[in-house]
Amino acid sequence: MTTTIALITGANKGIGLATVRQLGARGWTVLVGARDAARGREAERTLREGGADARFVPLDVTDEESVAAAAKLVETEYGHLDVLVNNAGIVRADGSAMPSETTLATLREVYETNVFGVVAVTNAFLPLLRNAPAARIVNVSSEVGSIAVMTDPQGALFELTSVPYPSSKAALNMVTAMYAKELRDTPIKVNAANPGYCATDLNHNSGFRTPDQGAEVSVHLATLPADGPSGLLWGFQMDAGGGYGVLPW
Ligand SMILES: NC(=O)c1ccc[n+]([C@@H]2O[C@H](COP(=O)([O-])OP(=O)(O)OC[C@H]3O[C@@H](n4cnc5c(N)ncnc54)[C@H](OP(=O)(O)O)[C@@H]3O)[C@@H](O)[C@H]2O)c1
């Protein structure tokens, strides 16, 4: 029996590390995408000690050569990819995080990772995903990328005004919807994940959920059955009392 192969970007810590741990616990081969070799190898070691068939894959999502080399490695070693979790992401803001204080340098930096990186990685791995019987693509997004959530005066996020990170996740939501459309006549499903506010380095560990709880959302979308949905933003619903479900774009 061939094993299921999953690649998770930004997998050396936070929600990404929890995602590889949970997918590895299913007996899958988990490819630990990380841009820093020392951090990647350390994550690989920890996961292997926990019994996972984990392998570090050097991958900086903003570096085209790195992306191409990672795709080549997976092609040579495995010939296909069953699951791609585009998890790598960064947060940046200028000044008091008002739109009027946003610099283009910050905007470009965030988009390079959160949007362009996802498109680059997805396109590089799409031939390998097409080689799998029924691949799943999970784009780790956020409810702050939902224009409906962010503009709801009664919602918990109404006071947030930052442009770089929220707009990058809004763009990622559209990216997700468009790939789902292109691939609608294939067995491949493409969805955006909302992990909820999880305590990681991204937010100086201020989140009220754990990285493992955030990873549950990615794992759910990575393991959708054949009749599961495609082209949705799905996950933690803060404004609906904290359950899981579909979020508005
Ligand atoms: N935490 C939350 O509350 C929350 C909520 C909603 C969505 N998310 C999303 O969840 C995802 C994971 O975030 P997290 O909270 O787990 O944050 P984190 O702990 O800061 O982890 C981010 C990961 O992304 C990696 N990364 C950053 N830039 C990269 C690049 N150019 N190439 C490859 N890897 C890169 C980081 O690697 P280094 O260690 O090398 O920096 C790290 O492994 C992100 O997409 C984030 O936007 C998080």
The ligand as an SDF file (V2000), in Angstrom:
LIG
                    3D

 48 52  0  0  0  0  0  0  0  0999 V2000
   -1.8510   32.1480   15.1010 N   0  0  0  0  0  0  0  0  0  0  0  0
   -3.0530   32.5980   14.7450 C   0  0  0  0  0  0  0  0  0  0  0  0
   -3.8510   33.0830   15.5660 O   0  0  0  0  0  0  0  0  0  0  0  0
   -3.4760   32.5210   13.3040 C   0  0  0  0  0  0  0  0  0  0  0  0
   -4.8030   32.8760   13.0020 C   0  0  0  0  0  0  0  0  0  0  0  0
   -5.2270   32.7910   11.6840 C   0  0  0  0  0  0  0  0  0  0  0  0
   -4.3620   32.3680   10.7140 C   0  0  0  0  0  0  0  0  0  0  0  0
   -3.0630   32.0430   11.0360 N   0  0  0  0  0  0  0  0  0  0  0  0
   -2.1900   31.5930    9.9640 C   0  0  0  0  0  0  0  0  0  0  0  0
   -1.6370   30.3370   10.3190 O   0  0  0  0  0  0  0  0  0  0  0  0
   -0.4060   30.1450    9.6120 C   0  0  0  0  0  0  0  0  0  0  0  0
    0.6670   29.6770   10.5880 C   0  0  0  0  0  0  0  0  0  0  0  0
    0.8940   30.7320   11.5090 O   0  0  0  0  0  0  0  0  0  0  0  0
    1.3560   30.5120   13.0150 P   0  0  0  0  0  0  0  0  0  0  0  0
    0.3860   31.2290   13.8530 O   0  0  0  0  0  0  0  0  0  0  0  0
    1.6420   29.0930   13.2790 O   0  0  0  0  0  0  0  0  0  0  0  0
    2.6750   31.4000   13.0180 O   0  0  0  0  0  0  0  0  0  0  0  0
    4.2080   31.0890   13.3880 P   0  0  0  0  0  0  0  0  0  0  0  0
    4.2980   30.2830   14.6240 O   0  0  0  0  0  0  0  0  0  0  0  0
    4.8790   32.4080   13.3140 O   0  0  0  0  0  0  0  0  0  0  0  0
    4.6760   30.1650   12.1700 O   0  0  0  0  0  0  0  0  0  0  0  0
    4.8000   30.6830   10.8850 C   0  0  0  0  0  0  0  0  0  0  0  0
    5.6070   29.7070   10.0710 C   0  0  0  0  0  0  0  0  0  0  0  0
    5.7360   30.2380    8.7310 O   0  0  0  0  0  0  0  0  0  0  0  0
    7.1110   30.1590    8.3910 C   0  0  0  0  0  0  0  0  0  0  0  0
    7.4530   31.1000    7.3460 N   0  0  0  0  0  0  0  0  0  0  0  0
    7.3850   32.4450    7.3520 C   0  0  0  0  0  0  0  0  0  0  0  0
    7.8490   32.9350    6.2030 N   0  0  0  0  0  0  0  0  0  0  0  0
    8.2200   31.8760    5.4430 C   0  0  0  0  0  0  0  0  0  0  0  0
    8.7790   31.7230    4.1670 C   0  0  0  0  0  0  0  0  0  0  0  0
    9.0880   32.7790    3.3910 N   0  0  0  0  0  0  0  0  0  0  0  0
    9.0240   30.4720    3.6990 N   0  0  0  0  0  0  0  0  0  0  0  0
    8.7490   29.3950    4.4530 C   0  0  0  0  0  0  0  0  0  0  0  0
    8.2460   29.4740    5.6890 N   0  0  0  0  0  0  0  0  0  0  0  0
    7.9820   30.7010    6.1700 C   0  0  0  0  0  0  0  0  0  0  0  0
    7.8430   30.3980    9.6880 C   0  0  0  0  0  0  0  0  0  0  0  0
    9.1970   30.0040    9.5780 O   0  0  0  0  0  0  0  0  0  0  0  0
   10.3920   30.6740   10.4960 P   0  0  0  0  0  0  0  0  0  0  0  0
   10.3930   29.9270   11.7980 O   0  0  0  0  0  0  0  0  0  0  0  0
   11.6000   30.4290    9.6550 O   0  0  0  0  0  0  0  0  0  0  0  0
   10.0520   32.1220   10.6520 O   0  0  0  0  0  0  0  0  0  0  0  0
    7.0210   29.5180   10.6100 C   0  0  0  0  0  0  0  0  0  0  0  0
    7.3820   28.1700   10.4440 O   0  0  0  0  0  0  0  0  0  0  0  0
   -0.0930   31.4860    8.9490 C   0  0  0  0  0  0  0  0  0  0  0  0
   -0.4750   31.4420    7.5950 O   0  0  0  0  0  0  0  0  0  0  0  0
   -0.9820   32.4670    9.6960 C   0  0  0  0  0  0  0  0  0  0  0  0
   -1.2920   33.5900    8.9350 O   0  0  0  0  0  0  0  0  0  0  0  0
   -2.6160   32.1020   12.3140 C   0  0  0  0  0  0  0  0  0  0  0  0
  1  2  1  0
  2  3  2  0
  2  4  1  0
  4  5  1  0
  4 48  2  0
  5  6  2  0
  6  7  1  0
  7  8  2  0
  8  9  1  0
  8 48  1  0
  9 10  1  0
  9 46  1  0
 10 11  1  0
 11 12  1  0
 11 44  1  0
 12 13  1  0
 13 14  1  0
 14 15  2  0
 14 16  1  0
 14 17  1  0
 17 18  1  0
 18 19  2  0
 18 20  1  0
 18 21  1  0
 21 22  1  0
 22 23  1  0
 23 24  1  0
 23 42  1  0
 24 25  1  0
 25 26  1  0
 25 36  1  0
 26 27  1  0
 26 35  1  0
 27 28  2  0
 28 29  1  0
 29 30  1  0
 29 35  2  0
 30 31  1  0
 30 32  2  0
 32 33  1  0
 33 34  2  0
 34 35  1  0
 36 37  1  0
 36 42  1  0
 37 38  1  0
 38 39  2  0
 38 40  1  0
 38 41  1  0
 42 43  1  0
 44 45  1  0
 44 46  1  0
 46 47  1  0
M  CHG  2   8   1  16  -1
M  END
$$$$
